[in-house]
Amino acid sequence: MNSKVEQSKAAGSAGDLVKYVLAVLLVAAGVFAFYWFGQWPAALRGLAVIGGLIAGGVVFMTSAKGAQTREFLAESRFELRKVVWPTRQEAGRATLMIIIAVTVISLILAGFDVVIQAGVKWLLGR
């Protein structure tokens, strides 16, 4: 997160509102084209949806919320660089230990189930 204090702004300018509406309309146009042009090949209809999403995303990113989104993504990427990722061998060992632990716990729960089931049958006289 950003450590600087930001002043809260109003809900947004009229220009930003127009950009939001245009972005939504572009995405909706892509989805509309997908269904309206049903005779087109599926790949071309899929490209219409992708084109609408990209165009809507580009328009959104030029707004105030888009700037905040870009800043958030840049800061997230910066934080990801600090992460120490496990080696392939460490990840394999951890995965094996998790599989063993889940198996043991499931067997213990199955044992509890058998004991409780036998106890209920004994109490009910079956």
Secondary structure, 3 states (H helix, E strand, C coil): CCCCCCCCCCCCCHHHHHHHHHHHHHHHHHHHHHHHCCCCCHHHHHHHHHHHHHHHHHHHHCCHHHHHHHHHHHHHHHHHCCCCCCCHHHHHHHHHHHHHHHHHHHHHHHHHHHHHHHHHHHHHCC
